[in-house]
Amino acid sequence: MRRKFIRWIAASFLVILGATFPAVGFAVASQAQPQQNQQAAQGQLSDLDREFLVVINFANLWEVPMGDLAVERGSTQRARDVGATIASDHRKLTDLVTDVAGKYGVPLTKTPSSSTQKWMDEISATSGADFDRVFSDRLRGAHGTVFGLIAEVRAGTRNSELRDFATQANNIVMKHMTLLESIGGVATDHGMFAEAAARSYNTPENSLSGGDLLLAALVAFLMMAATIGVVRTFSAPGKAE
């Protein structure tokens, strides 16, 4: 009878042990959270934040000259006006992204990417109504691609300055998409365009960090060791009492 009682106590101990370690993990996480918040307040950027700045820079490098070209070559007043607005707004974004990237040590190139250079060459090779069509379609496709990245950063960044910049970029890109669509000739099946080629970061939603996996392994090891110890203790030959 006493042996059964002891076994019941041991089983209860294992249940308590299993519940305790997750609690310890939560306690450790809660202690680490203020430190993470402090780091965020100090202005550290995530990988996605940094990539966002790089992508916006690539957008500026080709959309400013293409906007200027539309002012010269657009076959309609609408196309020329849209080109002027795009060039002006992306010059402002160039100043903003250069300032923010400089503060956080994010290097920015001054050379368009190979993919954007191809779009520039294609647009530059057209004239008249064809220019309006290719200009509006290619830039609208590129704006649509980067729009999702901006929204992702705007919603998830922990850096208040970058959030403000993403808000400004979001407003500008949304305005540009509407303006480019107003020219006409924007295709609905263009797929992914220029800025997408600059992206390399995979957002780790719903994934476990190395610390999470280590804690889980530690809990599993301790539970197994405790279980084996209890089984050996009460499985030893002895007189039942």
C-alpha positions as CSV (number, residue, x, y, z in Angstrom):
1,M,0.0,0.0,0.0
2,R,2.8,2.3,0.9
3,R,4.6,1.6,-2.4
4,K,1.5,2.6,-4.4
5,F,1.2,5.8,-2.4
6,I,4.9,6.6,-3.1
7,R,4.4,5.9,-6.8
8,W,1.5,8.3,-6.8
9,I,3.7,10.9,-5.1
10,A,6.4,10.3,-7.7
11,A,3.9,10.7,-10.6
12,S,2.6,13.9,-9.1
13,F,6.2,15.2,-8.9
14,L,6.8,14.5,-12.6
15,V,3.6,16.4,-13.5
16,I,4.8,19.3,-11.4
17,L,8.2,19.1,-12.9
18,G,6.8,19.2,-16.4
19,A,4.7,22.3,-15.6
20,T,7.5,24.1,-13.8
21,F,10.1,24.2,-16.7
22,P,7.8,25.9,-19.1
23,A,7.0,28.4,-16.3
24,V,10.8,29.0,-15.9
25,G,11.0,29.5,-19.7
26,F,8.3,32.1,-19.5
27,A,10.0,33.8,-16.6
28,V,13.3,34.0,-18.5
29,A,11.5,35.4,-21.5
30,S,9.8,38.0,-19.5
31,Q,13.1,39.1,-18.0
32,A,14.7,39.3,-21.5
33,Q,11.8,41.3,-22.9
34,P,12.7,44.6,-21.2
35,Q,16.2,44.3,-22.6
36,Q,14.8,43.7,-26.1
37,N,12.6,46.7,-25.7
38,Q,15.5,48.8,-24.5
39,Q,17.6,47.7,-27.5
40,A,14.7,48.6,-29.8
41,A,14.4,52.0,-28.2
42,Q,18.1,52.5,-28.8
43,G,17.4,52.2,-32.5
44,Q,18.6,48.8,-33.6
45,L,17.3,47.6,-36.9
46,S,16.2,44.1,-37.9
47,D,17.4,42.4,-41.0
48,L,14.0,43.2,-42.7
49,D,14.4,46.9,-41.6
50,R,17.7,47.1,-43.3
51,E,16.6,45.4,-46.4
52,F,13.7,47.8,-46.6
53,L,16.1,50.7,-46.8
54,V,18.1,49.0,-49.5
55,V,15.0,48.3,-51.6
56,I,13.8,51.8,-51.4
57,N,17.2,53.1,-52.4
58,F,17.1,50.8,-55.5
59,A,13.6,52.1,-56.4
60,N,14.8,55.7,-56.2
61,L,17.8,55.0,-58.4
62,W,15.7,54.1,-61.4
63,E,12.4,55.8,-60.9
64,V,13.9,59.3,-60.6
65,P,15.5,59.2,-64.1
66,M,12.4,57.5,-65.5
67,G,10.2,60.2,-64.1
68,D,12.4,62.8,-65.6
69,L,12.3,61.0,-68.9
70,A,8.5,60.9,-68.8
71,V,8.5,64.7,-68.5
72,E,10.5,65.0,-71.7
73,R,9.0,62.1,-73.7
74,G,5.4,61.5,-72.5
75,S,2.9,61.7,-75.4
76,T,0.2,63.2,-73.1
77,Q,0.1,65.9,-70.5
78,R,-1.1,63.3,-68.0
79,A,2.0,61.1,-68.6
80,R,4.3,64.1,-68.3
81,D,2.6,65.3,-65.0
82,V,2.8,61.9,-63.5
83,G,6.4,61.6,-64.4
84,A,7.2,64.9,-62.8
85,T,5.4,63.9,-59.6
86,I,7.2,60.5,-59.4
87,A,10.7,62.1,-60.0
88,S,10.0,64.8,-57.3
89,D,8.7,62.3,-54.7
90,H,11.5,59.9,-55.2
91,R,14.1,62.6,-54.8
92,K,12.5,63.3,-51.4
93,L,12.6,59.6,-50.6
94,T,16.3,59.6,-51.7
95,D,17.1,62.3,-49.1
96,L,15.1,60.5,-46.4
97,V,16.5,57.0,-47.0
98,T,20.1,58.4,-47.2
99,D,19.6,60.1,-43.8
100,V,18.1,57.1,-42.1
101,A,20.5,54.6,-43.5
102,G,23.4,56.9,-42.6
103,K,22.3,56.9,-38.9
104,Y,22.2,53.2,-38.6
105,G,25.1,52.3,-40.8
106,V,23.2,50.7,-43.7
107,P,25.3,50.9,-46.9
108,L,23.5,52.1,-50.0
109,T,24.7,51.8,-53.5
110,K,24.5,54.5,-56.1
111,T,24.2,52.1,-59.0
112,P,20.9,50.7,-60.2
113,S,20.5,46.9,-60.0
114,S,20.8,44.8,-63.1
115,S,17.0,44.2,-63.2
116,T,16.1,47.8,-62.9
117,Q,18.6,48.7,-65.5
118,K,16.8,46.4,-67.9
119,W,13.5,48.2,-67.2
120,M,15.3,51.6,-67.8
121,D,16.7,50.4,-71.1
122,E,13.3,49.1,-72.2
123,I,11.5,52.3,-71.3
124,S,14.2,54.5,-72.9
125,A,13.9,52.6,-76.2
126,T,10.2,53.6,-76.7
127,S,8.5,56.8,-77.7
128,G,5.0,58.2,-78.2
129,A,2.1,56.2,-77.0
130,D,4.3,53.1,-76.5
131,F,6.4,55.1,-74.1
132,D,3.4,56.0,-72.0
133,R,2.3,52.4,-71.9
134,V,5.6,50.8,-71.1
135,F,6.5,53.6,-68.6
136,S,3.2,53.3,-66.7
137,D,3.2,49.5,-66.7
138,R,6.7,48.9,-65.6
139,L,6.7,51.5,-62.8
140,R,3.2,50.4,-61.7
141,G,4.5,46.8,-61.4
142,A,7.5,47.8,-59.4
143,H,5.5,50.0,-57.0
144,G,3.1,47.1,-56.5
145,T,5.9,44.8,-55.5
146,V,7.6,47.2,-53.0
147,F,4.2,48.1,-51.5
148,G,3.9,44.8,-49.7
149,L,7.4,45.2,-48.2
150,I,6.6,48.7,-47.0
151,A,3.4,47.4,-45.3
152,E,5.3,44.6,-43.7
153,V,7.9,46.9,-42.2
154,R,5.4,49.5,-41.2
155,A,3.5,46.9,-39.2
156,G,6.4,45.0,-37.7
157,T,9.4,47.3,-37.1
158,R,10.3,48.2,-33.5
159,N,12.2,51.3,-34.6
160,S,10.0,54.4,-34.3
161,E,12.1,56.4,-36.8
162,L,11.9,53.6,-39.4
163,R,8.1,53.3,-38.8
164,D,7.7,57.0,-39.6
165,F,9.8,56.6,-42.7
166,A,7.8,53.6,-43.8
167,T,4.6,55.5,-43.3
168,Q,5.8,58.3,-45.6
169,A,7.0,55.7,-48.2
170,N,3.7,53.9,-48.0
171,N,1.7,57.1,-48.8
172,I,4.0,58.0,-51.7
173,V,3.9,54.5,-53.3
174,M,0.1,54.3,-52.9
175,K,-0.2,57.7,-54.6
176,H,2.1,56.7,-57.4
177,M,0.2,53.5,-58.1
178,T,-3.0,55.4,-58.6
179,L,-1.3,58.0,-60.8
180,L,0.4,55.4,-63.0
181,E,-2.9,53.6,-63.4
182,S,-4.5,56.9,-64.5
183,I,-2.2,57.0,-67.6
184,G,-3.6,53.8,-69.0
185,G,-1.8,50.7,-70.4
186,V,-1.1,49.0,-67.0
187,A,-1.3,45.3,-67.5
188,T,-2.9,43.1,-64.8
189,D,-0.6,40.0,-65.4
190,H,2.8,41.5,-65.1
191,G,3.8,39.5,-62.0
192,M,6.8,40.4,-59.9
193,F,9.0,43.3,-61.0
194,A,12.2,45.2,-60.3
195,E,12.4,45.7,-56.5
196,A,11.6,42.0,-55.9
197,A,15.0,41.1,-57.1
198,A,16.6,43.0,-54.3
199,R,14.8,41.0,-51.6
200,S,16.5,38.2,-49.8
201,Y,15.1,38.2,-46.3
202,N,12.6,35.5,-45.2
203,T,10.4,36.7,-42.4
204,P,10.5,34.1,-39.6
205,E,6.9,34.1,-38.6
206,N,5.8,31.0,-36.8
207,S,9.3,29.6,-36.5
208,L,11.3,28.6,-33.4
209,S,14.5,30.4,-32.4
210,G,17.6,28.5,-31.3
211,G,16.8,29.4,-27.7
212,D,13.3,27.9,-27.9
213,L,14.7,24.6,-29.3
214,L,17.5,24.5,-26.6
215,L,15.0,25.0,-23.8
216,A,12.7,22.3,-25.2
217,A,15.6,19.9,-25.5
218,L,16.6,20.6,-21.9
219,V,13.1,20.0,-20.6
220,A,12.8,16.8,-22.5
221,F,16.2,15.5,-21.2
222,L,15.4,16.3,-17.5
223,M,11.9,14.8,-17.7
224,M,13.4,11.6,-19.2
225,A,16.1,11.4,-16.6
226,A,13.6,11.9,-13.8
227,T,11.3,9.3,-15.2
228,I,14.1,6.7,-15.6
229,G,15.3,7.4,-12.0
230,V,11.8,6.9,-10.6
231,V,11.1,3.7,-12.6
232,R,14.5,2.2,-11.5
233,T,13.9,3.1,-7.8
234,F,10.5,1.5,-7.6
235,S,11.2,-1.4,-9.9
236,A,14.0,-2.8,-7.7
237,P,13.2,-6.1,-5.9
238,G,11.9,-5.6,-2.5
239,K,9.3,-6.6,-0.1
240,A,6.0,-4.9,-0.8
241,E,4.6,-3.1,2.2
